[in-house]
Amino acid sequence: MADSPAVEVEAGGHVVRVSNPDRVYFPASGVTKLDLVNYYLSVGDGIVRALRERPCMLHRFPKGVTGDKVHQKRVPHGAPPWLETVRVHFPRYNRHADELCVTKVADVVWAVQMSTVEFHPWNSRRADTERPDEWRIDLDPMPDCGFDRVRRVAHVAHQVLDELGAVGWPKTSGGRGLHVYVRIAPEWTFGEVRRAALAFAREVERRAPDEVTTTWWRKDRDPAALFVDYNQNARDHTIASAYSVRGVPEATVSTPLRWDELDSVDPRDCTVATVPARFAELGDPHAGIDDAVFRLDTLLEWADRDEREGATDPGEDEGDSQDSA
């Protein structure tokens, strides 16, 4: 099939040239590159809020989601002059990268033009990339863990957050799990945030010991358990953002939710085809996330307590650049 002529798309005051707009990215549903552009435009306020001023890894699928995936950190030469970047350093390799730093919807559309399907931001912003302002709770089901268990554990996590005085903002992962984000004051290092996240995960495990695990090695976990993956708070670890499409045949979307939707939502129903109408009707359930800032002091006290009682963390020396399902 011959490539289709390029089109120009208006995106928040900028014009982005989209080449091969009719190229099918999701063969199972027929979703094209231009469909993907229009999806991201339809949820523009939400995706920009999720990505704003964060270093962002791009998951590109130049041949569509049935082809190879490219993990791209560096913005290539030739990007438009209005595109913004942020420089981040990778100590293990003694290298740096100028990553995309979204500030407007045109940045997102440009990335889609570059064959990006998924957006994976850091949990820190360019003002200080070494001080996270987002704590991420990743409820990651093992292979035999059903979504009913994910829901139940999410309610336990919500209860613990309420007791802490923290506001959690849930979303589907776009896969089989759930994520909950909490805005935090950007005063702690990645290591401290990860340590606090582990203390929280242990507390959830205490309250639901038959359903939850914090066991580090996958081979040692119950295949029906839900793993609370605290390591998603380590430096340079990323999770698909709110409103990010996932590179799977069903074109699912990592979709923000209200807490009262947990018992009725089916993540498989949250797709490129359905989320725009939901966004138009409900707006962004995460619209207030930046106004609800939590301090980690209590969680770090829990971490101190756990360590005095002999708890250890076998995963603390694991490497960079991991991504959640």
N, C-alpha and C positions, 0 to 999 in steps of 0.2 A: 504494500500500500504506500503510495506517495505521501510525503510529508505535506501537511496542510499549511496554507499561507499564514504568516504571523499576523497577530492582532495586537492592537494597543488597548491597554486597560487602564482606566483612571482609578487611582488608589489614593484617596486623601490628599489631592492636590498634586500628585506626581503621576506621570504617565509611564507605565511599564510595558515594554514590548514582550509579548509572550509568543515564543516560537512554537511551532507544531502543536497548536492548541487542541487538535482533535486526536492527538496520540492517546491511546487507551492506557491508563495506568493501572486500572483494576479490572482485568478481563471478566471476572465473575459477575460484576455489576455493570460493566460498561463505562465506569467513571473515567473521564478524560482529564487531561492536564488542565484544560479551561474549566471543567467542572470543579477541580480542586482549587483553582484560583477563586472561583465564585463562592465556593464554600468558605474559604478563609476570609473573603470580603464580608460575607454574611455574619460572621462572628468576630468581626474586626476588633471591636472594643474589648472583647473577652480575651482573645489571643494576645493582643498587645499588653493588656494588664498582666497576663501570666508571664510574658517574656520581658517586660520593660526593663531595659538597662542591665540585663543579665548576659554574661558570656553564653553563647548558644552553639552547641554542636548540632550540625545538620545531618539528618539521615536521608541520603539521596538515593533515588531509584531511577537512573537514567533510562532504563528500558522498561519501566513499570515494576510493580511489586513482585512479578514472577521472575524478574531478573536479579542481578547482583545488587547488593546494598553497599553504598559508600558512606563511611563515617567521615564527615568533613569538619575539621575544626577551623581551618584557615579560610578567610575570605579571599577569593582569587583576584589576581590583577584584572583590571578592566571593570570593576564594579562601579556603579554610578557614584558621582561625587557626593550625593546626599545620603548615601548609606553610611551608617556609623559602625565602628568596631571598638573592641576593648582588648587590650593586650593582657594575656595571662601567661604565667610561667609554669613550666613542668620540670620540677627539680630533679626527678628521677633521670630525665634525659638531658637536663641542662639546656632546654630549648624553650622557645616562647611561640605563641600563636596569636595573631590578630583575629579574634572570633567576631562573628556577627553580634551586634548589640542593638536589638530592636527597640525603636522609640516610636514607630508609626507603622500603620498597616502596609504602606508601600514596601517596607523592608521585608515583610512576610511574603508579599506577592513576588518581590524580586527573588526570594529564596525558592519559591515554587517554580518560577521560571527556570531556575537552576536545577530543577528536578527534585527539589526537597519535598518529601512527604511528611516526615516527622521532625518535630522541634524538641530538642533536649537541652534545656537551660541549666546552668549552675544554680545553686541556692544562695548565691551572693550576687551583689550588683557592682557596677563598675566604680562606684565611689570608693569601695574597698573590697576588692575581690577576695581577700583573705578573711573576711568577717561575714559569715552567713547571716542573712536576715530571714531565713525560711528553714523551719524544722519540718522534715518530711517523714511521715509515718507510712510505711509501705506494707500493706497487708497482702502477703505473697503466698497464694495457695500452693501446696504441694500437689502432685499429679492426681491424687485420689480425694482431694479436698473439694467439696461442692460449694456453690455460691451461698447456700443457706448458712454454712459455717462462716463464710467470710462476713456475711451480714451480722451474725451473732457476735463475732469478735469485734466488728466495727462498733456495735453498741456498747461493748465493754470499754473499748478505747474512748468512746464519747463520754462515758461515765467518769473515767479517770481524768479526762481533760476538764470536765465540769468541776470536779473536786479540786483540781489545780488552779481553776480560774482562767483556763486557757480556752480560746475559741478555735475550734477545729473546722476546717473547710474540706468536706469530702468530695471525691470525684471517682468515677470509674477509671480504671487504668487503660481501658481500651482492650484489655485482655480478660483474664479471669479474676483479677484482684481489684482491690480498692486502694486509693491513696487518700491520706488526710494531711493537709498542710496547716501549719501554724506559723504566723508571722512572729518573729522574735526580734528583740533589740540587737543590732549588729555589734555586739560587744564581746563575743566569744569566738575562739578559733574553731576551725573545722573539727579538731580533735575533741574539744570541749562539747560541741554540739552533738557529735556522735556519741560521746560518753553519756550525755543526758538522754539521748534517744535510746540507748541500751538500757538505762535505768527505767525508762518508761516501758519499754518492751518487756522487761522482767516483771514489772507490776501487772501488766496485762496478762502475762503468763501465770502469775500467782492466782489471778482471779478466774482464769479459765484454763486450768492445767490439762484438761482432757482434750482441748481443742487447739491450743497455742504452743508453739515451740520457739525458743531463741537459740537452739542448738546451731552452732556455726557450720559444721560440716554437713553438707547435704546428704551424704551417705548414712549419716547417723540419725536423720530425722524420720519420724513417722510419716509415711507417704500420704496419710489422710489429714495431716496437721496443717495448720496455717502458720507460716513463718513470718514473724514481725521483723522485717529486714531493716534494722537500725543502720546498717552499713551504707545505705543510700545517702547518709549525711556526711560521708567521708569526702575529702577534697577531690574535686573533679569527677565525682560520681553523679550521673544524671538520670532523670526520669522524664518520660514524655510529658510535656506540659499540658495544662488544662487547654482543651480545644484542639490539641494536636491530633491529627489523623494518624492511625497506626498502619504500618505497611503490611497488612494482612488482607487476604482476598475479600473479606466482608466489608472493608473500609470502615471499621469501627473508629470511634472517636473517644478520647479520654475526656469524659463529660462531667463538668461540675454538677453537684447535686445539693439539694437541701437534706438535712438529716431525716426529715419526715418522709423522704422518698425511698429510703434504704430498703424497706421491706417490700416495695412494689417494683423497683426498677429491675429490668433485665439488661445487663450491659450489652448484650447482642443487638438490642434494639436501638442503641445509640450509634448512629452511623452518619456518614456524609449526607445521606438522603433525609435523615430525620432531625438532626440537631439544628439546622437553620430555622426550622419552624418553631422548635422548642425555644430557641434563643429569642426569636421575634416575639413570642408570646410571654415568656417568663423573664426575659433579660438574663443577666449573668448572676447566678446564685453566689458567686464569689466577689461581687461588686464591692463589698465592705471589707475585704481581707486586709487592706493596707491600714485600716483604722483600728485593728484589734491586735495590739503588740503585747507579747508575753515575755516575761523574764524567766530564765532557766535556773534561777538559784535553788529552788526546791528540788528540781530534778538532779542537780549536781550534788545536793546533800544526800539524796537517795543513792546516787552512785558511790559517794564516800561510804555510806552505810553498807552497801552491798560488798564493797571491796574489803571493809573491815571484817565482814562475815565470811570472807574467803572466795568471793566471786571473782572469776577471771574472764578475760576477753581474748580468746584465741585468734580472733580475726583482726586485731588492731594493727597488725603490720602488713595487711593485704595491700595490693597495688592500686593504681589509679584507673580511671576511665572505664568503670563498670556501668552497665545500664540495666534498668529493671524491665521485666516483662510486664 
